[in-house]
């Protein structure tokens, strides 16, 4: 984590992840358009998380480094996938658009690959603290739900999946708030719990 006199990059990474995840789920619930999600995915979910991840590298935190850089890349890739969907709709017989074509099944496999990565990070989170475990557990459930929606056509579970991922976003913001308040107060204010598995195991 950050050393003395340094800011903690996790407060930016968690803010970007939580904000973009929340807005996407509001879209999935029919409350928000894709334009604002697209822009947030590039600026906060993508760029801000990448910056936070590179700062975590300097702090020697491989968990934060991997999580923020990979999920930052996830949001940028997802935004580009949405753009390709739109280009396909207006591209006609353009050979470049055909070469870069994406369908719902492709998106499903994209999400499935991130489900596997998230499972790894969930097991790693067991050695961090309870708030991190909650966030990654709800993220795993959310990815599994999205896998079923896009790979199995189970659109009926999209609403419950979106609600689960809203809790995931709030979990990320809770951890962000815990770090900020602890820095300002000079002591823990919001409890995050202990690790489920000690480092000695």
C-alpha positions as a printed NumPy array, in Angstrom:
array([[  0.   ,   0.   ,   0.   ],
       [  1.017,   3.661,  -0.081],
       [  3.937,   4.717,   2.068],
       [  4.202,   7.701,   4.42 ],
       [  3.44 ,  10.979,   2.71 ],
       [  1.945,   9.335,  -0.369],
       [ -1.62 ,   9.235,  -1.546],
       [ -3.241,   5.817,  -1.811],
       [ -3.993,   5.105,  -5.502],
       [ -6.754,   2.693,  -4.496],
       [ -9.084,   5.616,  -3.742],
       [ -9.026,   6.544,  -7.436],
       [ -9.168,   2.987,  -8.761],
       [-12.073,   2.025,  -6.513],
       [-13.925,   5.238,  -7.373],
       [-13.548,   4.606, -11.111],
       [-14.558,   0.967, -10.865],
       [-17.546,   1.703,  -8.64 ],
       [-18.804,   4.634, -10.717],
       [-18.625,   2.813, -14.052],
       [-20.112,  -0.395, -12.672],
       [-22.995,   1.539, -11.098],
       [-23.806,   3.463, -14.283],
       [-23.714,   0.317, -16.435],
       [-26.172,  -1.398, -14.107],
       [-28.47 ,   1.625, -14.181],
       [-28.379,   1.197, -17.95 ],
       [-29.164,  -2.516, -17.612],
       [-32.152,  -1.557, -15.469],
       [-33.345,   0.833, -18.183],
       [-32.577,   3.995, -16.22 ],
       [-29.549,   5.289, -18.123],
       [-28.457,   5.489, -21.753],
       [-25.295,   3.958, -23.189],
       [-23.613,   7.25 , -24.1  ],
       [-22.825,   8.269, -20.535],
       [-21.671,   4.722, -19.74 ],
       [-19.395,   4.707, -22.798],
       [-17.703,   7.97 , -21.802],
       [-17.363,   6.946, -18.157],
       [-15.945,   3.568, -19.187],
       [-13.167,   5.306, -21.108],
       [-12.395,   8.11 , -18.646],
       [-12.996,   6.607, -15.18 ],
       [-13.401,   2.862, -15.545],
       [-10.556,   2.792, -18.046],
       [ -8.043,   5.623, -17.784],
       [ -8.417,   6.396, -14.074],
       [ -8.11 ,   2.736, -13.119],
       [ -5.051,   2.304, -15.324],
       [ -3.369,   5.272, -13.647],
       [ -4.265,   3.888, -10.215],
       [ -2.943,   0.467, -11.193],
       [  0.394,   1.858, -12.349],
       [  0.68 ,   3.751,  -9.066],
       [ -0.091,   0.54 ,  -7.147],
       [  2.875,  -0.995,  -8.974],
       [  5.117,   1.71 ,  -7.535],
       [  3.718,   0.927,  -4.082],
       [  4.568,  -2.774,  -4.502],
       [  0.922,  -3.865,  -4.322],
       [  0.548,  -6.612,  -6.939],
       [ -3.09 ,  -7.238,  -6.035],
       [ -4.085,  -3.632,  -6.688],
       [ -1.754,  -3.408,  -9.678],
       [ -3.366,  -6.408, -11.372],
       [ -6.95 ,  -5.532, -10.454],
       [ -6.918,  -1.886, -11.508],
       [ -4.948,  -2.388, -14.728],
       [ -6.94 ,  -5.443, -15.866],
       [-10.364,  -4.011, -15.01 ],
       [ -9.287,  -0.674, -16.491],
       [ -8.496,  -2.571, -19.673],
       [-11.845,  -4.344, -19.372],
       [-13.776,  -1.07 , -19.44 ],
       [-11.81 ,   0.313, -22.381],
       [-12.292,  -2.943, -24.304],
       [-16.007,  -3.002, -23.499],
       [-16.392,   0.572, -24.745],
       [-14.63 ,  -0.381, -27.99 ],
       [-16.88 ,  -3.422, -28.366],
       [-19.941,  -1.171, -28.065],
       [-18.425,   1.086, -30.725],
       [-17.935,  -1.907, -33.04 ],
       [-21.568,  -2.904, -32.526],
       [-22.624,   0.559, -33.664],
       [-20.223,   0.576, -36.619],
       [-21.659,  -2.74 , -37.771],
       [-25.122,  -1.235, -37.836],
       [-24.028,   1.569, -40.151],
       [-21.111,  -0.063, -41.951],
       [-22.994,  -2.135, -44.504],
       [-20.6  ,  -4.299, -46.534],
       [-17.439,  -2.541, -45.361],
       [-14.745,  -5.221, -45.174],
       [-13.025,  -3.675, -42.152],
       [-16.285,  -3.644, -40.2  ],
       [-16.887,  -7.271, -41.199],
       [-13.4  ,  -8.258, -40.022],
       [-14.019,  -6.61 , -36.637],
       [-17.585,  -7.841, -36.292],
       [-18.865,  -8.675, -32.818],
       [-22.053, -10.472, -31.811],
       [-23.748, -11.298, -28.539],
       [-21.991, -14.646, -28.237],
       [-18.608, -13.   , -28.73 ],
       [-19.441, -10.591, -25.929],
       [-20.459, -13.562, -23.794],
       [-17.062, -15.232, -24.233],
       [-15.357, -11.912, -23.504],
       [-17.278, -11.746, -20.227],
       [-16.557, -15.415, -19.5  ],
       [-12.799, -14.802, -19.777],
       [-13.104, -12.016, -17.205],
       [-15.2  , -14.319, -15.029],
       [-12.228, -16.689, -14.802],
       [ -9.868, -13.83 , -13.964],
       [-12.302, -12.549, -11.332],
       [-12.444, -15.995,  -9.721],
       [ -8.667, -15.875,  -9.282],
       [ -8.901, -12.413,  -7.758],
       [-11.75 , -13.524,  -5.485],
       [ -9.594, -16.273,  -3.969],
       [ -6.748, -13.778,  -3.615],
       [ -9.113, -11.352,  -1.869],
       [ -9.602, -13.89 ,   0.922],
       [ -6.177, -12.802,   2.145],
       [ -7.031,  -9.074,   2.081],
       [-10.128,  -8.241,   4.158],
       [-13.867,  -8.909,   4.346],
       [-14.911,  -5.812,   2.38 ],
       [-12.675,  -6.884,  -0.505],
       [-14.116, -10.409,  -0.351],
       [-17.662,  -9.009,  -0.523],
       [-16.813,  -6.852,  -3.532],
       [-15.168,  -9.67 ,  -5.461],
       [-17.836, -12.208,  -4.479],
       [-20.602,  -9.996,  -5.842],
       [-18.446,  -9.323,  -8.917],
       [-18.051, -13.062,  -9.553],
       [-21.815, -13.532,  -9.218],
       [-22.393, -10.608, -11.563],
       [-20.063, -11.965, -14.228],
       [-21.675, -15.406, -13.987],
       [-25.078, -13.771, -14.414],
       [-23.884, -11.877, -17.485],
       [-22.35 , -15.074, -18.885],
       [-25.749, -16.761, -18.606],
       [-27.47 , -13.781, -20.22 ],
       [-25.173, -13.601, -23.249],
       [-24.11 , -17.237, -23.696],
       [-27.32 , -18.997, -22.642],
       [-29.921, -16.394, -23.542],
       [-31.205, -16.122, -19.965],
       [-32.293, -12.491, -20.265],
       [-34.732, -12.908, -17.389],
       [-31.872, -12.79 , -14.863],
       [-30.435,  -9.489, -16.13 ],
       [-32.318,  -7.455, -13.515],
       [-31.124,  -9.51 , -10.539],
       [-27.616,  -9.512, -12.013],
       [-27.71 ,  -5.709, -12.284],
       [-28.844,  -5.408,  -8.652],
       [-26.026,  -7.711,  -7.534],
       [-23.486,  -5.585,  -9.425],
       [-24.869,  -2.412,  -7.863],
       [-23.966,  -3.919,  -4.49 ],
       [-20.537,  -4.688,  -5.945],
       [-20.117,  -1.045,  -6.974],
       [-21.209,   0.119,  -3.525],
       [-18.715,  -2.308,  -1.984],
       [-15.928,  -0.667,  -3.974],
       [-17.062,   2.786,  -2.86 ],
       [-17.258,   1.593,   0.748],
       [-13.597,   0.567,   0.604],
       [-12.737,   3.899,  -1.019],
       [-14.564,   5.771,   1.758],
       [-12.848,   3.65 ,   4.427],
       [ -9.407,   4.607,   3.099],
       [-10.23 ,   8.316,   2.755],
       [-11.864,   8.604,   6.183],
       [ -9.032,   6.713,   7.878],
       [ -6.529,   9.116,   6.338],
       [ -8.507,  12.167,   7.445],
       [ -9.312,  10.874,  10.942],
       [ -5.953,   9.257,  11.604],
       [ -7.703,   6.066,  12.652],
       [-10.1  ,   3.477,  11.169],
       [-13.649,   4.836,  10.832],
       [-15.41 ,   2.312,   8.583],
       [-14.643,  -1.322,   9.44 ],
       [-13.436,  -3.511,   6.57 ],
       [-12.949,  -6.71 ,   8.56 ],
       [ -9.981,  -9.006,   8.625],
       [ -8.687, -11.491,   6.083],
       [-10.477, -14.82 ,   5.762],
       [ -7.111, -16.528,   5.321],
       [ -4.088, -15.312,   7.25 ],
       [ -0.827, -14.641,   5.446],
       [  0.864, -17.406,   7.416],
       [ -1.412, -20.094,   5.902]])
